[in-house]
Amino acid sequence: MPQARRATTNDALIYQPALTRRHALAGATAAVALTRPALAQTHPVKFTLPWLAEGGSVFLIAGKQKGIFAKHGIDIDISRGFGSLPAGQAVASGQFAFGTMITTPVILLVAKGLPLVSLAVMDYDAGMGVGVLGDSPITGPAMLAGKKIGDVPTSAEFPFFPAFAKKAGFSLDSVQFVNTDAKVLERVLAEKQVDAMTGVASSSLPIFMSKNIPVRWMLYSSVGLPSYGTSLVTTQAMLANEKGLCAAMADAACESLAFALTDPQQAAALFLKALPEMALNPSANVFLRIGMGLHDYAVAKPEAKQHGLGYADPATLAAMVDLVMQSVATPGMQRPTVESWYAPGFGGKVTLSAAQWSAVDARVTEFGKLLA
């Protein structure tokens, strides 16, 4: 096996896949490795996803299958989640050492006193927003005024709709909400029982697209609401006592993300190999391609391109604290500072080359067109 070499740009390591014999015989250029000093011994780590294994979590499961976590001294055991809030609570209680969850619930749980900390932001839009059918006359957020909107009151995005309405310039009182069960929300919109629906793009769009139902999504972020996606989280105690393990986890997660961004087909194949029951579903490949495309579109943002995977902009994090406290704060909650729940320096060590980012952008263009 040829030995890999290192290269850096702005203190970040450029990701390139390992050089294979086939590539070498074809005259490929030497690859750049991301290898950092591994942990002295292998650490077993229990890890929770925010939800089911799907497009947004392919990189983690594929990274495990490819041996990226093992290379960093981590024996990772990945479990499904039951929502971001329960995932955060499970990490805070010690049931899991690490996990991923949407960033706004991290802030909410910290404001409630849970000792969580984000080590890295893995994508830059949670996909919270409003969906309309492709032939809908609603072409912008302001046109939601006076419309009938399906919703699930307990969903992650619903508490932030009033802030979205205010930013978009229409009266919340003009909207007629139709409370709907999560299992039938997409069907209610497809059958035109409502004019629009609130939801998370990565959960709802694959359902519509797999059935060839044209749909458009108006992201909350499109009107200026900050909405980072998933964070890699652990506890303050873990950060204080096992900083080396935290660094290894962040490095492995970001390298796994780089792998999935640059070789989505292999990542998807490894994902389905790890979850053979999903491969039996005839729609699995369609759902996976859509889910990965939406997720990767949310990764390919200026934060990652300019500063490296996992980096988070402090100003955006502060604005997210404002949004959470204004939208979902309850009596007794304490406003957290960004420094109290976000640890800088763990993300931003892994990046892609300009050519690699161009390839990602070309691949996810179709999904960007769905997100108005």
N, C-alpha and C positions, 0 to 999 in steps of 0.2 A: 504494500500500500504506500503510495507517495505521501510524504509528510506535507501537511498543510502549513500555510504561513498566515501571519496576521497583517492587517492593514487598518488604519484608523482614519476617520475624518471627523473633525470637530469633537474629538475625544470619544466618538462612537465607533463601534466595530461594524464594518460592512459585512452583511450576510451574503455568503454564497454557499451552495450545497457542496457536500463532500465530493471530491474528484473520484470518479469511478474508472475502472479499466476501459469500459466502453468509451467514455468521454476522452480518455487519454489517447486511445487508438484513433479517435476521430480528430485529434489535434486540438482538443479544448485547452483553454488557458488554465493556469494553476488556480485552484480554489483558495478562498480565504476562510479560515476557521474562526469560530467564535470562542474557542476553548479558553476558559479562565481557570485559575487554580480550583480544583475540586475540593469538596469537603474531605476532611481527614478520614471520615468513615461514612458509610451509607446510612442515611436517616430515613426511617419509615415515616411517611406523612399521610395523614387522612385529610382528604380534600373534598369540598362540596361545590357543586355547580349551583347556579341560582335556580335552574329548572331542569327539564329533561335534557339529555344529550341531543343537541341539534346543531344547526349550522354555525352558530356563534361559539360553540364549544369544541368544534372539530380540531382546532389547533392544539388544545390541551391533550385530548385523547390520542391524536396522531403523534404529538410530541412524546408521549409516553411510549407508544408503540415503536417509534423510531429510535428510542433509547436516549433522547435528549435529556430527560430528567435524570436517568441513571448516570449519564456522563457527568452531571453536576452533583452526583452523590446523593440523589433523592430516589427513594423507592415510593412512588406516589400511588395512592389508592383513591380513585376518583369515584364519587357517589353523585347520584342525581340530587337535585334540590326540589323544594316545594314553594318557590318564590324567594325573591331577594331578601325580604324581611326575615322569614324563617331561617334562611341561610346565614344571615348576619348574626342572628341570635344563637344559632348552633355553633358558630365560630367563637362568639363571645363567651359561651358557656364551657368551651373546651371540648365539645363533641368532635369538632374538627380543628386542625391546626391552622389551615388556610382555606380560602375559598374565593370564588368570584361572585360579585353581586353588582347590581346597578348602583351607580355612585350616589344618587340622591337618597336612597334608603340608608347608605352608610352615614350620611350627615344626620339623617333623622334619628337613627339609633344612638349616635354619639350625643346628640342633643338630649336624648332620654337617659344618658348616663352609662351606656355600654362602652367598654374599653376597646373599641375597634380602631384600626389604623389601616389606611390604604398605602400600599407600597408602590403601586403603578396603576395607571389607567390604561386599559387594554383596547378600548375603542372610544370614539369621540362623539357619538350621538346615540342616545338610548332608544331612538326611534319612536318616542312618544309623539302622538299626533292624532289627526283626524283623517279617516279614509272616506273617499267617495268613489262611486263607480266611474268607469272611464267615459261614459256618455253623459255624466252629470253636468247640468248647466252651472254647477258651482265650480268656479275656476280660481277662487282665492279665498283666504280665510274670512274676509269681511262679508262674503256672500253667505256665510252660515247663519246670519241674522234671520230670524223668523223660521228657521228650519227645524225639522224633527231629527233628533240625533240619538242613536242607540248607544248605550253605555253599560258598563259593569261597574257599579259604585265602589266595589272593593279593589278595582284594578289599580296598577301603579300610576297610570297616566291621569286618571280622572281627577284627583285633587288639584292638578295643575291647570285644568281647563279654564277656570276663571282668570288666571294670569294670562293665558293664551288669548282669551277673548278681549281682555283689556288692551293687550299689545296689538291685537289685530284690528281694534277699533270698532267692535260691535258690542251691543248690550247683552249681558248674560241673561237678563230677564226676557229677552226676545226668543230664546231658544227653548224648545220643548224636548226635555230629556225623556227617553224611553228606557227604563231600567230593564236589562236583559240578562239572561243567564249566559255565562261565558261560553258554554258549549254551542250556543246557537247564534251568537252575535253576528258572525260573518254571514250566516244564512239569512238573517233578518235584513241585512243590507243588500245582499244579492237578490232577494225577492222584492226589493224596493218598498219594504214596510216602513223604512226610515230613509231620510235623505242622506245621512252620513253616520259615521260611528267613530267613537274614540277608541284608541288601542295602541299597541306597540307594533311597529312595522314588521319586525322580525318574526313575530308570532302570527300576524294576520295575513300579510302579503303572500307567504307561501301557500296558504289555503286557497286564496283567490287564483293565484297564478297556476297552481297545479290543476285547477278546473277550467283554465282558459277564460277566466272572468276578468276583463280589463278593469283596473282600479288605479286610483291615484292617491297619494298620501301627502297631507299637508303637515309637515313636521312642526312641532312647537318651536324648535330652534330656528325655523324659517322666519319667525317674527322677532327674533332676538332673545328668546329664552335660553339660557345656558342649559345644556342637557347632555353631559358626558355619559357614556355607556358604562360598561362593566369595569370594576376595579378589582385588583388582586388585594385581598384583605387578610389580616391576621389580628392578633391582640397586641396591646401595648406591652404586656408582659413578655410575649414571644419576641417582640422587637428588641426589648431591653436585654433579654437573657440569651437570645439565639440570633444575634445580628448576622452571623455568617450564614446560617440557614435561610434567613430572610433574603439575603443577597443572592444566594444560590437559587432560591425559588423564583425570584424576579428575573434573574438571568435566563433560567430554563424556560419560563413562561414566554419571555420576549423572543428567545431563539426559536421556540416552537411556533410562535406567531409568524416570525419571519419565514420559517420553513413552509407553513401553510399558505402564506401570501405568494411565495415564489413557485411552489409546486402544488397547486390545489388538487390536481388529479391524484397524486400519490397520497396526499393528506386525506382525501376522501376515501381512497381505497383502504388505508390503514384504519380509518375510523370505522368503516363497515366491517373490517376484519375483526376489530375489537368488539363489535356489536352485531354479530351475525343474524340475530333475530330481526334487526332493522333491514338487513339486506334482503330478507324474504318479502318485504313489502314492495310491490311493483312500482309504487310511487316514491320509493326512498331516494333514488338518484335525483329525481326532479326536486323534491323537497330540499335535499342536501345542496344542490347547485344554487337554488334560490336563497336558502339560508346563509350559505357561505358568501354569496355575492353581496347580499345586504350587509352582512357583517364586515366584509372587506371594504365595502364602500365607506363604512363608518370608521374604518381604521385609516384609510388613505386621506388624511387631513393634514393641514400645515403643521400641527403639533408633532406628529410622527415624522413627517418628511423633513422638517427643519431641525428637530431636536432628538429624534430617535424614538423607537417604540417604547411605550410605557410612560413617556413624559407627559406631564400635565401643566397647563398654564395656571400659575397662582391666581391671576386676576379672574379667570373663568371659575376656578374653584370658589373664590370669595363670592362671586355672583350667584353661584349655586347655593351657597349658604343663605344668602339673602332670599332666594326663591323658596327654599324649604321653610325658612322661618316665617315668611309671609303667607305661605300657602297651607302648610300642614302643622304648624306649631300649635301645641296645646299648653294650658297652664302648667307651670312647673318645669317646662323644658328650658334648658340653658343654651344660649346661643354659643356654638363652638367657634373657636378661631380655626383657620385653615391649618395652622401648625399643630393643633391638638389632634387632628385626625388624618393628616397626610404627611408622609415621610419622604422628603425629596432625596434624590440621589440614587434611588434604586432603579428607576426607569431611565430611559434615554441612552443606554449603553449599546443598543443594537439598532442598526438602521439598514436600509436598502440603498443600493446605488440608484442614480437617476434613471438608468435604463430599466431597472427592476420596478421602480415606482411607475414608470410609463407603461410597462406591461400590465401592472395591477390596474391602473386607471382605465386602460383600454378594455380590460375584462369586465370591469364593474360599471361601465358607462350605461348599460341598459337598465341597471337598477337605480342609478342616479336620476334617470328620466322619470321614474315612478314617484320620486320624492320631491314634490314641488316645494 
